[in-house]
Structures are given as structure tokens and as C-alpha cells.
Amino acid sequence: MDDIKLENVLKMPKHQQPSENIPVVDKNISFNDFFEQYLLTNQPCIIKNVADEWKSTKHWITKNRTAVNFKYLRNKYSSEEVLTYDCNSKFYNSHKTEKTLFGKYLQYWEEYKENNYSDKDPLLYLKDWHLQNSHPYDNFYSVPIYFKSDWLNEYLIATKRDDYRFVYMGPKRTWTPFHADVFKSYSWSVNIIGKKRWIFLPPGEEQHLKDKFGNLPHEIINIPLNCKHYNIIQEAGDAIFVPSGWYHQVVNLEDTISINHNWLNGCNINLMYLDMQKHLEEVKDEIDDCKGDSDFEEQCQIVLKASYGMDFKEFLHFISWIAETRLNAKPMSNLARFDLKMIKKVLESFMLNKAVKNLVLLNEVESLYMNITNC
């Protein structure tokens, strides 16, 4: 695939127009206020100094908080297998990847620093490391209260189906291509050390960046004057909230370690459903030549599962599991009632979906709907 022009990523995009700053929120904001002001409105923000007491802040970086503590990390996690992304080498809509041992990655990172971040060396970014999953009792961070209503990880962890909790580590100039997050999920990211530059586009603004074939760019080089966007600098200790459907590109301006989650809850579950339905329609168009087959709907679901990461049956199992936990909660909190209300809204759309009827899921959907209605 094409090599990356790293100088384009590091520079501010051309045609840069002044952009509004996203809100900076005090870390003492209440959960209810955050819920109403940012989750329900799907707006980004930064929350300052949320990681001061984290074990990772105390041990993964030096005491003066100016450098990565390679010695501690090597002693603690050296034998862990990790996935690295070569930021100089494009592979479809991402970067080329390679599995390696964490100890070898740290060795690369230290040597890269010693070589003064030479352009001749690979530019490797460690991403998507499920460290908490493999070390469940190593409490190196705690989820900030604003992000506690997390259906996705609640469900996946309880049912032992992996998770969407990640550690990212990389030297300065490593970066993540232009994208929106999986499942139309929210994401949050906290820098343990380092500084990141984020470019955010509100939903729909990415349309201005499509080429004549309808493809979005891998890296943002030019931003049209009519395209609303935000340039944000995230400092060490900052949490950044990424709303559903906001496209973004991220560059590490310094050596950086961050904790990241993707997550869903009642505020954006309908967005996920609508996105999954849109993706299903695209799948049907792609395999339209199979439309006469008796198992066409099942085939579509297989492709949906492979390309989207979840099919209708698993989605129904997911929201049913969340609903049952809320229905069984005694006493039932206001948040649980809100969750059930939003699941019921999705089920109303689900009952009208032809694919649900063809997959013989309608009885299950109606039964769950009635359970919620009668609670």
C-alpha cells in the first residue's frame, strides 16, 4: 500500500480556519450534569486532571512526570504480546500491523529516542492493547465517573466476550488515521503522559472531505473553508470525550501513553442501531445477486457480523442482557429506568424491521418489549 507522508500529518491542515474551543470541564462536575450537557447532546469536551491518583500515573512514568518509566514497564509487562502499527506504511484504511512482545517494543522505543527520532527508523505505535483484560487485578486506572454508564464493556466483560478497553503507547509523531469509532460508540481517552493533537469534525462535516468516488481521506491534509472542525490539544492528565459519529484524527506531539475506552449506553444505543441498519442495507446491495436464495437474510447477517462486528442476533442479545440487569435491579434507579426507556425505543424500531421478521427474532423482541412495558 501507499507510504505515508508524515510531514502532512504533523502539519496543521491547509486552509485552517479559526475554530471554536471545545468546553473544558471541571473534574468535580456531577454525573447528572455531565450526562445532560455532553452525553445527551453528543458534544465533546475535555476534563482536566483526572489521572492524578492512578497507579499508572505513579509507576508508568518517572516521578517528575517528564518521561516514560521504561524500567518499570519492562519488569511488569515485558512478556505480553502486543500489536504495533507502522505509521509510515498505509494498509487499506489503517496502518500495517505486526505482533511482537512488549519488551521488544520498549527496546525499539528507547533506541528510537536515542537516535533522536530519526526518519530512517520505523514509526511504530502500540495500540488496542487489552491490558486490563489480561491483568484484571492490576488496577492501573479507574474509570472516571462520567463514563461509568458503559453498556458495551459491562456486557462483554460479564459474558467473557473480550472488551473495548485499551492502552495506547507511542513515541512522538505516531498517529491514528482519520476515522469514526466502531458501532457509533462514544470513546474516552486519558493521557498518562504526553500531548496529543486531535482534529474533530461534527457528524456530517466529513462529507466535505470525500473524493469524487465518495471515499474519505486516510490522513487530513486539506480542510475546506466550509468544513466546521476543531483543533484540540490534549495535555497529560486530560480526559477527552469523543461523541458518537464524530470523525477525528490524532497525532502524538510527544512520547505518549493513554488509556482509551469505546462505550455505549442509553444515550447513543439508537445511533448504533441506525448505523447497523444502514450497514446492513449496504451489505444487501453488495450481495444483491444472492437475493433469490432462501437463506439470503442469514447470508447478509454473516457478512454484517464480519464487516461491522455484530449482527442482529448478537445486538438483540446485547440489549436484552442490559434490559434484564436493569429489570432485576432492586431498587431500580432513575438511570436504569432511562436505560429501559431507550431500549424500548430501539425495540419499537426493531419490531418494524423486515430482517427481524425474516430471522425469526420477532417473538423474542416482542417478549422483551412487553417485559419492559409491564415493569
Buried (B, 14 or more C-beta within 10 A) or exposed (E): EEEBEBEEBEEEBEEBEEBEEBEEBEBEBEBEEBBEBBBEEBBBBBBEEBBEEBEBBBBBBBEEBEEBBBEBBBEBBBEBEBBBBBBBBBEEEBBBBEEBBBBEBBBBBBEBBEEEEEEEBEBBBBBBBBBBBEEEEEEBBEBBEBBEBBBBBBBBBEEEEEBBBBBBBBBBBBBBBBBBBBBBBBBBBBBBBBBBBBBBBBBEBBEBBEEEEEEBBBBBBEBEEEBBBBBBEBEBBBBBBBBBBBBBBBBBBBBBBBBBBBBBBBBBBBBBBEBBBEBBEEBBEEBEEEEEEEEBBEBBBBBBBEEBEBBBBBBBBBBBBBBEBBBEBEEBEEBBBBBBEBBBBBBEBBBEBEBBEBBEBBEBBBEBBEBBEEE
